[in-house]
Amino acid sequence: MVRVILPAHLRTLAAVDRQVELEITAPVTQRTILDALEAKYPMLRGAIRDHVTQQRRPLVRFFACEKDVSHDSPDAALPDEIASGKEGFYIIGAIAGG
Amino acid sequence: MSEVRVLVGTRKGAFILTSDGKRERWTVAGPHFAGWEIYHLKGSPVNPDRLYASQSSSWFGQQIRRSDDGGKTWQPVDNKFVYDGMPGTHQWYDGTAHPWEFKRVWHLEPSLTKAEAVYAGVEDAAMFHSTDGGQNWAELSGLRSHGTGPNWQPGAGGMCLHTILIDPTNPERIFIAISAAGAFRTTDGGKTWQPINRGLHSLYIPNPTAEVGHCVHRIALHRSKPDTLFMQKHWDVMRSDDGGDNWHEISGNLPTDFGFVIDVHAHEPQTVYVVPIKSDSEHFPIDGKLSVYRSRTGGNEWEPLTNGLPQENCYVNVLRDAMAIDTLDQCGVYFGTTGGQVYASADAGDSWKPIVRDLPAVLSVEVQTMA
């Protein structure tokens, strides 16, 4: 079970708690996590990545095992700790603006 | 007993203010969508409990929310605004070609006749339409592709389609305005469009009388005279009496003809309101005195309305979508400021009072009058 930790605004948007759990068949990548997340919570479509290009929105970052993986390929395998649920996959709004 | 509902969009959420027809005591509900920018929310004239809200953030993009109970509860609807075909380019600030990129919805205009139909004006400028209550959006791409699109340029606030006026006598005729491209009109429900900027004179663009490129801030009309349009341009207050074919200036004795809002009295088609702002570099009232100006002659002759408005140390702005008019017999006028106040007049502008203050910066104000 993959654990995804959402920023505050996306929690209220999806009406969920801080963390959501997703069942994902390997490989566990940014893309498969976001596909599963958007399938379960359609209101998050367009809020994390572009509807059409599927590119990460500029002020959204992804962290796995305390490492910023935002610029990694969306199809790169994430660490086993993420796939097993030992560590959470963090979606973070960049600290910018007011 | 009549009820009035004022819908306020702010930098950090939406607020809904309600009062009975006396408009003396107000109840404030909100913030809805706390922390999000609410550029606009508006109700359907066909079903007043059907509201649409544009919710956006630089971080998490665009959401559209719909309420079917007058704003008590909200549901997400479709937020996919995809340009039709190859988006093409418009001019960037430096004159270079720049690809069209969707940024946000500035304005939602429900149909005057169909509860499920609604238009959206977006940045980068384009018009979208939904016929199923916001569940699906499709671009009315004839606007961007009619020919002048590559020459459009963003204003300081972005290249936004911010005004949508539907002719009450002919739903196929729609007027829109884009900053900084100008005003446009369709007479076939949005399939084809033409620029309607003849008579505008803008000294800040290379050709002051160009077909497009004018920074139109807002246009307004009275439902009984849809051929008469009033415009607050970047500078200049303008009027057209032929549905936008020709414009002439009506700034008259205004202390400054820069501003953002313009609106028309509910029952007097020649009574017009503006809020003069000092200049394009100083976005606040002259000498710190907040004043609405009213013309009862369709322009040129303006009177200041200051009773109840701050007359010292007031340095707020009033943004383009932040004025609205109710339709009670004694017409009410409302406007919101970047300082978070919403001022209301229950006597057509003769006197004012804040009906809420200290909200986040106000982006838009709409009012619904319910029997």
Chai-1 contact restraints between the chains, C-beta under 6 A:
chainA,res_idxA,chainB,res_idxB,connection_type,confidence,min_distance_angstrom,max_distance_angstrom,comment,restraint_id
A,H9,B,F60,contact,1.0,0.0,6.0,A-B,restraint_1
A,M43,B,P76,contact,1.0,0.0,6.0,A-B,restraint_2
A,G46,B,G61,contact,1.0,0.0,6.0,A-B,restraint_3
A,G46,B,N79,contact,1.0,0.0,6.0,A-B,restraint_4
A,A47,B,F60,contact,1.0,0.0,6.0,A-B,restraint_5
A,A47,B,G61,contact,1.0,0.0,6.0,A-B,restraint_6
A,H51,B,K80,contact,1.0,0.0,6.0,A-B,restraint_7
A,V52,B,V82,contact,1.0,0.0,6.0,A-B,restraint_8
A,L59,B,S58,contact,1.0,0.0,6.0,A-B,restraint_9
A,L59,B,W59,contact,1.0,0.0,6.0,A-B,restraint_10
A,G93,B,W59,contact,1.0,0.0,6.0,A-B,restraint_11
